[in-house]
Amino acid sequence: MRRIDIPSQLPPPVEGHLHLGDLPDRPDAITVNSRHLSRGGRPWFPIMGEFHYARYPAAEWREELLKVRAGGVTAVATYIFWNLHEERRGVFDWSGDRDLRRFVTVCAELGLDVVVRIGPWGHGESRNGGFPDWLLAADCVPRTDDPRYLDLVRPLFEQIGAQLAGLTREHGGPVVGVQVENELYDQPGHLVTLKRLARAAGIDAPLWTATGWGHAQLPPDEVIPLFGGYPEAAWDTAHDGWPQQSRAHYFFGPGRDDDSIGSDLRTTEVTGSDESHLARYPFATCELGGGMYTSYHRRPIVEAADIAALGLVKLGSGSVWQGYYMYHGASQKIGALSTLQESHATGYPNDCPVINYDFQAPLGEYGQFRASFHHLRLQHLWLAADGPDLATMTLAMPQDAPGDTADRETLRWCVRSDGRSGFLFVNNHQPVETLPAHEEVRFAVELDGRELVVPREPVTVPSGAYFVWPLARPVGGSLLLTATAQPMGVLDAGEPVHVFCRTAGIPVELVFDAATVAGVEGPATVEHDGDRLVVTDLAPGAGCLVRVRDAAGGSAAVLVLDAADALTAARGRLWGADRLVLSERPVVIDEGRLVVYGQGSADVRVFPAPAFATRRDGVFGLVAAAAPAGQAAEVKVEQVGQAGPVREPVIDPASGRASAPTDADFGQAAVYRVTVPPEAFTGEEEVLLRLDWAGDVGRAYVGGELVADQFWYGPAWEIGLRRFREEVLEHGIELRLLPLGGDAPVFVSPQVRPAARPALELRSVTLVPVPRTVIAGDERRAVFRGPAT
């Protein structure tokens, strides 16, 4: 039995010391104490996802932001890269894809909060960290209070302020947070100066933040330190195995810092590990890895479980603000004067792709839905209901917690609680190094004067499992003491419907305080065990709904899904009601319309069932959502040039790392001409060109212009053609592929490494249409509109 005792009283958070927040007389005031954020007088748990507006076509922002919202994200963070807006000194460009004002306005229309990362230095794998070249040539000391530097920053901030005029909280806008600088470790006074300059320029928000990793010296009480953690590190060397610091993010504990982030650019060594000063601030994050980019020398594959388990560990460890980087992938711009990626040529230790910034994110470079989107959404559905309560809870660690990050044998678990109720977290997953299954597992939690044992009988926690279980949580007017199922939120369906899902193949049991329950009805076995009422023999699925009548005469329902269905679940206001949608294909709810992405004929399951649903699956109504039938158009692929001699490795003398091929090197590439027929394009829907290949680096050109590139790392390379439609039809696509040499000092994940080198193979080139099927209407009738336009 694994045991933990939870204190019945928590020390109150420290209040009133932070120079942050709205004025308290504002009805929906955002405020901050040392433990959590509040909004409108209630604890508030933001879920933030990074999406770079200027690296994505403006015409597609609304559609992509709807996807972001559908994933459970409530706030969008975005860098404002200086070199994208003032590449030439004194000439600002806020047009087209650079239209910050339009982007923030669309966020507001969709009910999304915004956090602007205004720099001036941002990083984001951008050339010079986002500084224009002309700034580096100026006679000043950047990233300090040098008056000559501040004179250059001031016009930028004034431009940003003009873009955000009327969109700040003061004017009812969506901008709730501002991050100044990024990864600045030793200039706390400069951060205060930047905050002052930004406010003078009209940039304001209740929340001011700065990145805190690397034991950054931040101005006390002026900004919230935000932290991060990644499953992998493209900035690490090309060694085999797993970056050391990434391992720590799969262990529960009170630590917040990760001094590996930005370490490749840090000029001073991090010393000490004291985090006691952080107790003045809530534990907030802005860069939980939504994936990882590929540098030329290190190209890891990041799996969905790697991302979701890390996120769950941060929740268990005390996070009250989940922020993902990246949540939506993007494409680097090519500037008028240069390419704009981080590279050895600009003094950085990592060579990045010229364009590709897909990041293996939950939503890809062309809006692709990834498995991590679904795994994270499962957590976000829960946080939408229980996040405010979780925000007030603190971490309690068991005495038998792992002693260090080399421990692969001890089960990792913890509890967050407010002394009356809480959540039990378990993580038995980490990348690269498989963790063993744990048999005969039970947890005993002493909480609010009683011992809660879960499960009642020992179970096996399999390798790779990660989950959260509730402790003493309300279900309507009844008290659910324990459950071996993960909460997924509460539907407002006339009566509250508490949704759970089965975890790790463990049988589902619900244990109530018997004094709070008058009866349970539904497909389950119900028995009394002393002062507890135990519900077992539940078969998770679309029909697993039990109704719980409480002692005061009210009722609530419990719906338990199986794990596979839970990953397909979406929730929103649809056809006049709060509904849960299960769909094998990704769905987005947009102003009462259900948009279903991708090909397939499977029905969408909806609960509560709308009146027009004539068929049922358990308590769900079945709604037809067949994508238009038809066969994908075929491309014509011709090889028009053979690859030349394999490129000899080039080592950057400053970093000691392998350098990416130059433009000249692509003169030795294998060349293919791809012709796309007009019938491939239907309306405004996306069409992906999917390349199954192996090699070193690939580039795609349309009309002689570079439009996409990839450092090969295993998965298929996908290129969205919608944004290049007219040019593709006129010119076709030219692919240039370079072979991966046998002695190239680059890391590629072992499971995809070529059996022999040099390696260059183009196995297939296919078109993958991404149709959007729209179901509109209301509770009484549905209107099937076919492809969205």
N, C-alpha and C positions, 0 to 999 in steps of 0.2 A: 504494500500500500504506500503510495506517495502522498505525503502530508504537507499541509501548509496552514498556518493560523493567520487570519486576517484581523488586523486591529479594528476595533469597533468604532474608533474615533479618528478621523483624519485631522491633522493640523490645518487650519484655514489657509487659503492662499493669501499671498501678500497682495494688497490692493493699493492703487493710487500712486505708485512710485514710477510708473513708466510714462514717458512723454509721448503718449500715443492715444488713439481713440477719438471718437466723435464727442461732441459736447453732450453731457449726460441728459440734457432736457430733450434731445432728439428722440422721437418715438421709436425709431428702429436703430438706435445708437449701437455702433460697434465699439466694444471696450475690451481691454486686455488686463488680466491679472497674471500672477506668476504661474498659474496652472493651466488656464485655458482662455479661449476667446468667448465673447458673448455678443449676441445680436438681438436687439429688441428685448433685452432683459432676460434672455434665455441662453444657456450654453450653446455654442455654435461650433460645428466641426466642418471646416472647409475641405473639399477634395479638389485639388488643383492639378491641371495638366498643361504642360508646355506645348505651345503651338506657335510657330514663327510666321506671322502674317506675311512678311516681305519675302519669304521663301516658298510661297504657295500662290497659285493664281487667284486673284481677287474674285473672279467670276464664280469660283467654287467655294468661297469661304462659308457661305451660309450652309450649304450641304454638309461640309465637313464639320462645322461647329454643331450641327444637329447630331452628327455621329458622336462627337465628343460628349455632348449632353446625354445622349442615349447610353453612354458608358458609365453614367453616374457621376461624371465630373461636374462640379458646380462653379468652378472658377478657372479662367484661362490665364496662364502666365505667358508673356511674350517679351523677348528681347527687342530692343530698339537699337539696331546696329548702326553706328554713326557712319561707317563707310558706305552704307547703302543709301544714305540720305544726303550726305555732303561729300561725295567722292572728290569733287573739285571744290577747293576752298571758296566759301561764300555762295555757292550754287546749291540750293537745297531742292530735293525732289521728294515730294509726298504724293505722287500720282500713281495710278494703276495699282500694281501689287504693293506699292510702298505707302498706300493710303491708310495710315494709322487711324485716322478719324473714322473712316468708313468701317474698318475692322472692329473698332470698339463699339461703334453704333450697332453693328450686326450682333455682337455679343449681348448688348443691352436688349435688343429686340427679342432675343432668345432666352432672356432671364439668366444669363451667365455673368458672374462677377469677373473683373479683370484685375490682374496684377501686372503693372508695367515694370520691366527691368530696364531702367533708363541709362545704365552705365555711369559715366561715359565709356569705360572699358567693360566689355561684356564676356569675352571669350566665345563660347558657343562654336568652337572650331572655325572661327572666322579669322580672316587675314588680319594680323595685328590685334587680335582680340576685338575687332570692330573699329579700331582707330583707322582713320584715313591715312594714306601714305604721307600726305602733306603735313599732318600733325607731327609725325615722327621726324620730319625734316625741320620743324619749327624750332626756334631758339627758346626752349622751355623744358621744364622737368615734369613730364606727365605723371598723373596719379598722385600729385602732391598739391599743397596750397600755394605753389609758385604762382604769383599774380599773372604772369604771362600765360600760363596754362589755363587758369580760371577765366581769363579774357577770351580764350578760344571755346571753353565749355559753355559760357553764358549764352551765346547765340543759339547753340544747339538746344539748351534747355528752354529758351524762349520759343523756339520753333515747336518743340514738343508741347509746351504749354498751350500754344495756339491750336495745335491739333486736338488737344483734350479739352479745350474751352467748352463749358457746358456739360461735360461728361464726367466730371469729378463728383464725389459724394455730395459736396456742398450744393451742387445743382441737380441732385437726383440721379446722377449718372452711375455707371457700373464700376468705376475704378475704386476698388477698396484697398489696394496696396501699391506701394512703390518700393522697388529695390534700387538702392544706390550702389554703384560699382559692382564688382564681383571678384571674389577671391583676393581681396586686399587684406593683408595680414598685419600690417604694422603702421597704419596711418589712421588711428581713430579720430583725430581731429579733422582730417580731410573729409571723412564721411559726414561729420556734422556740417562742414562747410558745404558739401554737395547738397545736403538736405535743405540748408538755408537757401542756396541758390535755386534749387528746384521750386521751393515754395514761392520765392520771389517771382518766378517765371509762371506761376499759376498751376504748377503741378502739385497736387495735394491729395492726401488720403488719410484715413484713420490709422492705417497700418504702414509702418516704415520698416523695411527689413534690410539685412545684409547677410551674405554668406558667412557662416561661423566656422567652417571646417578649417583644419590646420591650426587649431588653437588661435584663431584670429583675434587680434586686439581690437575690440569694438568699443565705441563710446558708450559708457554705462547708461542704460535706460532710455537711449535715443532710438534704438532699432531692435527689432526682434532678430536674434541670430537664427538663421535657417540652416538646416543640415541636409545631408544626403547619404547615399550608399548605393553601390552598384554591384550587380552580380559578377561583372567582369570589368576589365580595365584595358581599353585599347591603347592607353598611354603607358602601360607596363612594357617590359621588354619582351622579346620573342621567345622566352623560355617555354618549355612544356609545363603543363600543370596549371595551377590556379593562383591568381594573384593573392598574396597573403592577406591583405586587408579585406578583400571581399568575403573571406571566411567569417569574419566577425559579425557580419550582418545577418547571419543565420542562427545567432544565439540571442536569447532574451537577456535583457539587462539594462541598467540605467544609463549606460554610456551613449552619448549622442555623436561625438566627433568621428570623423574619418579623415585622417591627415594624408591619405593617399590621393584624394581628389585635388587636382591642380598641382600635385607635387612635381610634375614634370616641368612646371613653369616657375616654381617657387625658388627664390634665390637665397632664402635663409632657412636654416634647419629648424624643424619643430622640436621644441624641448618641453618636457613636463607632460603630465596627464591630468592635472587637477581641473575638474569641471564644476567645482563647488559654486562658482559665480553664476553658472547657468540656472541655478535654482530660482533666480529672479525672473526667469522667462519661461513661457510655455514651451514644450518640446514640439517644434514645428520643423517641417521639411519642405524643400523645394526641388531636390534632385534625387528622389528615389528612382533608381534606374528602370525606366520603361523598356529598356533594351540596352544596346550598346552600338556605337558606330564602329566602322572598320578603319583602322589606320593601315598603312601599307605593310608595316612589319608585324602587326598583331590583328587577327581577323577571327574572333571567337563567334561561336553560335550561342545565343542566349535563348533558353527554352521558356515557355509560358510559366511553368512551375517555378523556375528560378526567380522570375519577377514577382509572382503572386506570393510565394513563401516569404520573400524578403519584405514585401509590404505588410504581410500579416505579423511578422516578427516586430516590425516597427510599431504596429498597433498595440501588440502585447506589451512592448517595452515603454509605452507612454506617449506615443505620438498623438497630438491633438489637431494636426493639420498635415494631411497627406499631400505631398506635391511630387509629381512625376516628371522626369526629364528623360527622353522626350515622351509625350503622350501621343503626339501626331508627328510622323516623319515629314520630311520636307526636302527641297532641292536648293542647293546653293546657287546664288545668282552669279553670273559672269558680268563684271563691271565694265564700264566704258574704257577703263585704263588698265585693268588687270583681272585675273581670276581672283576670287575672294575667299578662298579656302585657306585653312591653316596648312603650312608646308615648311619643309626644310629651307626652301628658298627665302622665306621670310623670318628665318631664325628660330623656328619652332622645332621641337624634338620629334614631332610626328608629321608624316606626310598623310594628308587626307584626300579623298576623292575630290575632283574639281567640282562636281555637282552633287553627287549622291549624299544625302543626309537622312536616309531612311531610318536609321537607328534601330532597326528591328522592333520598332515601336508598336504599341497596341493598334494604332492606325498607321498604315504605311505611307511611304512617300507619295503614293497616288491614291490614298484613301482606302487601301486594302484593310479589311478586318482580319486581325491576327488572333490566334488562340489566346494570347495574353489579354486581349480586350475582354473576352468572356470570363476569364479567370478573375481579373480585377473587378469586373462588374458585379460578380457574386459578392465580393466584400463591400462594394459601394451600395448595393441594395440594402444590406444590413445597416451600414452607417447612416443611410438616409433616415432610418427610424431610431436607431440606438446611439448614433454618433453623439448627440448632445449629452446623453447620460454618460457615455464612455469618456467624454472629455473631462468630466469631473473626477474620474477614478484614477487612482494611483497604482503603481506597480508593486506587487508583492512577489518575491522570489523564494522558491523552496530551498531548504538547507542542502538538499542533494543536487543543486544546480551544477552544471559542468564547471570545472575549475579554470579551464583555459580553452582557447579555440582549437587546440589540437585534439580535444576529446570528441571521439566519434561514437562512444559507447553509451554515454549517459543520455537518457531521454530529456529533451529540452521542453520545458513547460513553465508556465507562470500564471498568475492571476492579476487582473486589474479589478479594483473594487473601490466602492465608496464606504465600505463598512457594513452596508445593508444588503447590497446585491453586487453582482459583478459578472465577469466573463473569464473562463478558463481557456488559455491558449496552448496549443501543442504544435511544435514543428519538428518533423522528422525527415526534412528534405534539405539538401544543399547540392549545388552543382558539383560536377566532376567526381567528388568523393562520395560514393553511395553510403548511406547510413543504414544500419541494420534494423530489422523489425524488432519490436519489443513485445514480449509475451507477458501474460498475467498482469495486465495493467489495470489499476484502479487509482482514483484520486480521492483523497479525503481533505475537504476544505472546511475549516472551522470558521463560520461566518455568522455574525449577529447572534451568537449564543447557541447555535446548533451546528452539528456536524453534517455536512453534505457529502455523501459518498457517491461517486459516479465513475463508471457504471456500477450497478448493483453486483454484477458478476464480472470477473476479470475478462479482459478482451486483449486482442493483439492489435497494436498500432503498427501498421505495415510500413515498410521502407517507402519514403517519398510522401507520406501523409502530412498534411498541415491543416489545422482547423481551429475553430473557436466554438465553445459550448457555453450556454447561459447558466447563471447561478442566481437563484432567487429573483426571477424577473416576472413582472406582471403579465398575465394573459387575460385581458379584460379585467374583471374583478377578482380573478383567481391568482394564486401565486404558484408559478412553476419553479420548483426548487432546483431541479436539474433536468437536463435533456442531453442525450447523446446524438444531437443533431445541430447543425449550424443554422443560426437565425438568418433570415433573408428579408426581414422587414415586415411591416404591417399594412395590409390593404384596408382601405375604407370602403367596405362593401355592404353598407347597411348596418352590419355589425363588424367589429374588428376581426380580420382574418390574419393570424400570425403564420407566416410562411417559414418553413424550415427545409433543410435538405439533409439527406443522409451523408455521413462522412466516413471515409476510409473503409467502407464495407462493414462497419460496425452496426449491429442491430439497433434499431431506434427504440428508446424507452423515454417516456415522459413521466416525471415524478412530481406530483403536486402536493402542496400543503392541504391535507384532507379537510381541514376546517374551513377552507375557502372555496370548496367545490361542492355543489349540490348534485351534480351528475355529469356523466360523459356519455355521449351518443356517437356511434359511428363504428367503422370496421376495425375494431381493436378489442383486446382483452383488458378488462379493468378489474383491479383487485386492491383491497386495503392492506397496508402493511404498517400497523401501528397508527401513527398520526399522519401517514402518508398514503396518497392514492397513486397507484402505479398503473400506467397505461403501456401495454406491450403488444406484441404480435401485429405491429403496424407494417404494412406493405407499401413502402414509399412509392409514389406514383401519382398519376393524374386523378385517381379516385380516393386518395388517402386523406380524407377530411373528417375530422372529429369535432363535435361541438361540445364546448365546456360551459355548463351552467354554473354560475357562481352563487355563493350563499346569500347574496343580496337580491337575487332574482334576475340579474343580467346574464348575458351570454357572449361568448366569443368563439371563434373557430380556430382550429389548427390544421394547416395544410402541410403535408410532408412530401417533398419531391425526392426522387432519386437523384443521384449525383449527376448523371448525364443530362437529365432534363433541366437541372438547376443551372447548368452552364449555358443553356439556351434562353434563359428567362430575361425578359425586359419588363419594365413597368412604366406606366404613365397614364395621363388622362386621355381616354380614348372612347369615342362614341358616347359621351355624356357620363362616364363613370371612371373611377380609379380601377385599372385593370392590370392583370398579369398576363403576359403573352409568352408562350413557349414556341420557338421557331427554330428549325434546323438551319435556316438561313438568317443572316443578320437582319434585324428590323430597327426602324427608327420611327418614333411617333412625332408627327409634325402637325400641330394645330388640328387635332382630331382625325388626322389621316394616318393610316399605317402604311409605311413604305417598307417593302420587303426586297432585299438585295440578293442578286445572284440567280442562278438557274436551278430549277427543280420544280417538282409538282406536289411536294408534301404540304398538307394543310397546316395552317397556323392554329394553335390551340389558345383559347382566350378564356380567362376567368376574371370576374363572373361572365358567364356565357351571354353574349348579346342575343336579343330576341330573334334576330334573323338567322342565327345559327341553327340549322335543321338537324345536325348530327352532333353527337357527344362523344367525348373520351373522358370517362369519369365525370368530374364536375366541370370540365372545360368544354366549351363549345368549339366546334371545328369550323374554321372559316377558310374557304378555298383561296389560295394565293399562287396559283400556277403561273410560272413565268412563260412568256410566249414561246411556243415550240419553234424549233429551227436549228439548223446545224451551223456551227461557227464557220465563218468564211476561212478559206485557207490562204496562207501566204505563199509567195513564191520566193525561194531562197536559192541564190546562185553564188558559188564561190568564185571570186574574180581575182584573188591574189593569194599566193601561198605565204606562210610565215617564213621569215628569214632566220638567220642564226639566233639561237637563244641568247637573250641579253645577259651579259655578265652582271652580277650583283654590284650595286653602287652603294657605298657606305658613307653616310653623312659624317664628316669628321667631328662635328660639334657634339652630336648625340651618340654616335657609334651605332646608329640604327640604319636599316636598309631604306634606301630612297626609292620613291615611285618612278616609273618610267616618265620620260619627258615627251613633249610633242614629237621631237625628232625620232624617238624610239619607235613610235607608232608607224614609221615608214617601213619597219620590218614586221608589221602585224599581218596575220591572216585577214583577208578582206572578204566580206560577204555583202551582197546586195539583196535587200528584202523588199519585195513589192507587196503592198497591201491593197486589196481590191476595194472599190467604193462601198460595196454591200457590207463591208465589215462595220461600218458606222451606222447606227440607228439613233436618230434624234440626238439628244445631248448626253447620252449615256457613255460611261467609260468603257474602253476596250483596252485590255492589257496585252502587250506583246510579251510572251513568256519564253525565255531562253534557258534551256537546260544545257549547261556547258560546264567545262572545267578548264582552268588555265590560270593566268596571273591577273591581268587587268583587261577589261573590255571597255570600249567606247562606242557610242551610237551617235551618228551624225545625220542630220536632215538638211538637205540643201547646203551642205558644207559647214553647217553650224553644229557644234557639239551640244547635244540635248540631254544625254544621260551617260553615266559611267558606273563601273563597279569594280572594286577589288574583289575578285572571286573568293568566296568563303564557304561555298557548299550549296545553299538553297538556290532555287531557280531565280534568275534575274528577271524582274518584271518592270516593264516600261509602260506607263500610261500614255496612250496615244491621243486621247481626246483633245488635249491642249495644243497638239501639233497637227490636228486633222488635215487642214488644207495643205500644209507644207508636205505632210506625209503622202497625200494623194498625188501631189505634183512631182515630188522628187524621189519618193521612196526613202528607205532607211539604209544607211551604210554602217555595217558593223566592222570594227577593227578589234581583233582579239590577239593578245600576246600569250605565249606559253609560259608556264611556271617552271623555272629552271630547277635542276636537281640540287643545287647548292644555294638556293635563295634563302637567306636567313629570315624567314617569315614564319609566324605561327598560324597554322590552320588547325581547326578542331580535329582531333584524331579520327573521329568517326567518318569524316569525309575526305581525308587525305588521299590523293591519287596513289595507286599501287606502284606506279612507276613515274619517274620524271626523266626528261622534260614532259610536261603534260599540257596538251591542248586538244580539246574535243568539243565540238558543237553537236550535241546529240539530237536536239529537236528545237524547232521554232514554231510556236503555235499562237493563235489568237484566242483570248479568253474574254468574251463579252461579259459585262457586269450589268444585266438589266435591273431596272427598278420597277417593281410592281406596286401600284398604289391601290389601297382599299379605303375609300372615303365613305361618307354616309353618317348615320346616327344610330341610336339604339334600335330603331325599328327596321331599318333597311341598310344594306350595304350597296355601294356603287363601285363596281370593279372598273378601274380606269386603265388597266394594262400598264404599259411602260410609262414611267414618269417623264415629264418634260419640264 
